[in-house]
């Protein structure tokens, strides 16, 4: 195994977690990771040793994700997810008033892809703003804007929940 393969192998669990969260399912996430790793292997000559392998791999994964979303025709499930983003459509009974992992997952799935990716990288993967901006190939100001909008949308979506954490934390 060469040096690049060792680095890539160490990043696979992080790539899978990010991909599963982006796609909303383990199966689609694993397919995304496989596609991204295949692309990374074909483009391995473009990795600069002084650059971050993690950033390079996440950037490839995110681009593969965006390309697959653009190529896919919107499905009925996508329309439902978009309607969930409107807080007026979200009503919780008193019994459902607790924030669960499923509530957070649904809230994240309702976010636009760009906002969800920014929130997941910073909150779930714990990467810095600079590194996340590099991974998503956007200016830092754009990343901050996406984070702000994503967090605000999550707060609005979950405003009826009794206990909302002050900030998102890394989930293992």
C-alpha positions as CSV (number, residue, x, y, z in Angstrom):
1,X,0.0,0.0,0.0
2,X,1.4,3.4,-0.8
3,X,1.1,6.6,1.3
4,X,-2.0,7.8,-0.5
5,X,-3.9,4.6,0.0
6,X,-3.1,4.7,3.8
7,X,-4.5,8.3,4.0
8,X,-7.6,7.4,2.0
9,X,-8.3,4.3,4.1
10,X,-8.2,6.4,7.3
11,X,-10.7,8.8,5.9
12,X,-13.3,6.3,4.8
13,X,-15.3,6.3,8.1
14,X,-15.5,10.1,7.9
15,X,-16.5,10.0,4.3
16,X,-19.2,7.4,5.0
17,X,-20.7,9.4,7.9
18,X,-20.8,12.6,5.8
19,X,-22.3,10.8,2.8
20,X,-24.9,9.0,4.8
21,X,-26.0,12.3,6.3
22,X,-26.0,14.0,2.9
23,X,-28.0,11.3,1.2
24,X,-30.3,10.4,4.0
25,X,-29.6,6.6,3.8
26,X,-26.7,4.3,4.3
27,X,-27.2,2.6,1.0
28,X,-27.1,5.8,-1.1
29,X,-24.3,7.1,1.1
30,X,-22.1,4.0,0.5
31,X,-22.8,4.3,-3.2
32,X,-21.7,7.9,-3.1
33,X,-18.5,7.0,-1.2
34,X,-17.7,4.3,-3.7
35,X,-18.2,6.7,-6.7
36,X,-16.1,9.4,-5.0
37,X,-13.3,7.0,-4.2
38,X,-13.3,5.7,-7.8
39,X,-13.0,9.3,-9.0
40,X,-10.3,10.0,-6.5
41,X,-8.4,7.0,-7.7
42,X,-8.6,8.1,-11.3
43,X,-7.5,11.6,-10.3
44,X,-4.9,10.6,-7.7
45,X,-2.2,12.3,-9.8
46,X,-3.9,15.7,-9.0
47,X,-3.5,15.3,-5.2
48,X,-0.8,17.6,-4.0
49,X,1.2,16.2,-1.1
50,X,1.3,19.5,0.7
51,X,-2.5,19.7,0.5
52,X,-5.0,18.1,2.9
53,X,-6.0,14.6,1.8
54,X,-9.2,15.0,3.8
55,X,-10.2,18.2,2.1
56,X,-9.4,16.7,-1.3
57,X,-11.5,13.6,-0.7
58,X,-14.4,15.5,0.8
59,X,-14.4,18.0,-2.1
60,X,-14.5,15.1,-4.5
61,X,-17.4,13.4,-2.6
62,X,-19.4,16.7,-2.4
63,X,-18.9,17.3,-6.1
64,X,-20.0,13.8,-7.0
65,X,-23.1,14.3,-4.7
66,X,-24.0,17.6,-6.4
67,X,-23.6,16.1,-9.9
68,X,-25.8,13.2,-9.0
69,X,-28.5,15.5,-7.6
70,X,-28.4,17.6,-10.8
71,X,-28.7,14.6,-13.0
72,X,-31.6,13.2,-11.0
73,X,-35.1,14.3,-11.8
74,X,-37.0,15.6,-8.7
75,X,-39.1,12.9,-7.1
76,X,-42.2,13.3,-5.0
77,X,-40.1,12.7,-1.9
78,X,-38.1,15.8,-2.7
79,X,-41.2,17.9,-2.8
80,X,-42.2,16.6,0.6
81,X,-38.8,17.3,2.0
82,X,-39.0,20.9,0.7
83,X,-42.4,21.4,2.3
84,X,-41.0,20.2,5.6
85,X,-38.5,23.1,5.5
86,X,-41.5,25.5,6.0
87,X,-42.0,25.7,9.8
88,X,-45.8,26.3,9.2
89,X,-46.0,22.7,7.9
90,X,-44.5,21.3,11.1
91,X,-46.8,20.5,14.0
92,X,-45.7,18.4,16.9
93,X,-48.0,16.8,19.5
94,X,-47.1,17.2,23.1
95,X,-45.9,13.6,23.1
96,X,-43.5,14.4,20.2
97,X,-42.2,17.5,21.8
98,X,-38.8,16.0,22.5
99,X,-36.0,16.4,20.1
100,X,-34.8,13.0,18.9
101,X,-32.2,12.0,16.5
102,X,-34.9,11.3,13.9
103,X,-36.3,14.8,14.3
104,X,-32.8,16.3,13.7
105,X,-32.2,13.9,10.7
106,X,-35.5,15.0,9.1
107,X,-34.6,18.7,9.8
108,X,-31.3,18.2,8.1
109,X,-32.8,16.4,5.2
110,X,-35.2,19.4,4.6
111,X,-32.3,21.8,4.2
112,X,-31.0,22.7,0.7
113,X,-28.0,20.6,-0.2
114,X,-25.5,23.4,0.2
115,X,-26.7,24.4,3.7
116,X,-26.9,20.7,4.8
117,X,-23.3,20.1,3.6
118,X,-22.0,23.1,5.5
119,X,-23.8,22.2,8.7
120,X,-22.7,18.6,8.5
121,X,-19.1,19.4,7.9
122,X,-18.8,21.9,10.7
123,X,-21.1,20.3,13.3
124,X,-20.8,16.5,12.5
125,X,-17.3,16.3,11.2
126,X,-15.9,19.1,13.3
127,X,-13.9,20.7,10.6
128,X,-12.9,24.4,10.7
129,X,-14.6,27.0,8.7
130,X,-11.6,27.4,6.5
131,X,-11.3,23.7,5.8
132,X,-15.1,23.4,5.2
133,X,-15.0,26.3,2.7
134,X,-12.1,24.6,0.9
135,X,-13.9,21.2,0.9
136,X,-17.0,22.8,-0.6
137,X,-15.0,25.0,-2.9
138,X,-16.7,28.2,-1.8
139,X,-15.4,31.5,-0.2
140,X,-15.4,31.6,3.6
141,X,-18.2,34.2,3.6
142,X,-20.4,31.9,1.5
143,X,-19.8,29.1,4.0
144,X,-20.7,31.3,7.0
145,X,-23.9,32.4,5.2
146,X,-24.9,28.8,4.5
147,X,-24.2,27.8,8.1
148,X,-26.2,30.7,9.4
149,X,-29.2,30.0,7.1
150,X,-29.0,26.2,7.8
151,X,-28.9,26.7,11.5
152,X,-31.7,29.2,11.4
153,X,-33.9,26.9,9.3
154,X,-33.2,24.0,11.8
155,X,-34.2,26.2,14.7
156,X,-37.4,27.3,12.9
157,X,-38.3,23.8,11.9
158,X,-37.8,22.6,15.5
159,X,-39.1,25.6,17.3
160,X,-42.0,23.6,18.8
161,X,-39.5,21.2,20.5
162,X,-39.1,21.8,24.2
163,X,-35.4,21.2,24.4
164,X,-33.4,22.5,21.5
165,X,-29.6,22.3,22.0
166,X,-27.8,25.6,21.9
167,X,-25.6,24.3,19.2
168,X,-25.2,21.2,17.2
169,X,-22.5,18.8,18.5
170,X,-20.7,16.0,16.9
171,X,-22.7,12.8,16.9
172,X,-20.9,9.4,16.8
